[in-house]
């Protein structure tokens, strides 16, 4: 039926706009390399609290206008985790924006 066709067409448009908005936020963030938390090896750096990082990936700290800072020796994954959290912020629903 025509109503179903219009519904599918509208769903496709909404999906396309959401994908384009996400791509735009990621592009505007200018990450040096796109990294994700699922590719981070937490066992290689046991001093990093995995639960805390996963909690930060929910992006509630952004809504609270809080800061996050990673301090540590070179090669411990600070940039990887920071970039992954930025990617999570770009994907977060609501008004979280990468800027």
N, C-alpha and C positions, 0 to 999 in steps of 0.2 A: 504493500500500500504506500501511497504518497507520503503519509505522515511518518512511516517508518524510514523511508528514504531521507526525508528531511532531518529526522533524528540522527541517523547515521552520518549524514553530511555535517551536521552541527557538532557531533562528537568528534569527528575527524578534524574539524577546524579548531576546536578547543584543544585537542591533543597536539596539533601542529603548533599552535601558539605557545603552549606550555613548553614544548621542546625548543622552540626558537628563543623563548625568554631565558631558559636555562643556559642555552649555548651563549647567549648574549652576556649573561652574568659571569659565566666562566671566562669569556673572552675579555671582558672589562677588568676582571681581577688580575689579569696578566701573570698567571702563575708561571714560574720558570719551567716546570714540567708538571703535568697532571698526575697526581699520586692519590691512591685510595688506601684506606685503612686495611682493607682485606689483603693488600699486597705487602703490608708491613709485617716483618718477622719480630714479634714481641719477645720470642725466646732468645734472640740475639742481643737484646738489651734488657736484662731482667730488672734493672732499676726503674724502668718505666712502668707505671701502674696502668695496666691494661683496662681495668674497670673504670678508672678515672678518665682515660682517653675516650672510651666508649660513651661515658656519660657526657663528656664535652661534645661528642659528635651529635648529640641531640639538639645542640645549639641553644639551649635554654640560657646560657651565659650571655648570649648576644641580646636576647630580649630583656635581660636584667641590666644591660649596659655595663657588664663586667669585662675585665681584661684577662687575658691568659698569656703567660710568659714561660718559655721553655729555656732552661739553662742547663748546659752540660758540655762535656768534652766533644771535640769534633768526631763525626762519624757515628753518633749515637742515634740518629734518626730524627733530630729536631725539625729539620726542613721537611722531611717526608710527612711527619705527623701534622705539622702546621699546615702544609698544603692540603693534606687529606681533610683536615677540619675546615679549611676554606672551601673545599669542594662540597663538603656536607652542608655548609652554610648556604652555598649557592642552590643546593637542592631543597633546602628546608622550606616548608610551606609558610605562608605568611609574609611578613615584611622584612625578613632577613635578607639583606643584600650584601653582595661582595663589592666593596669599594676601596 
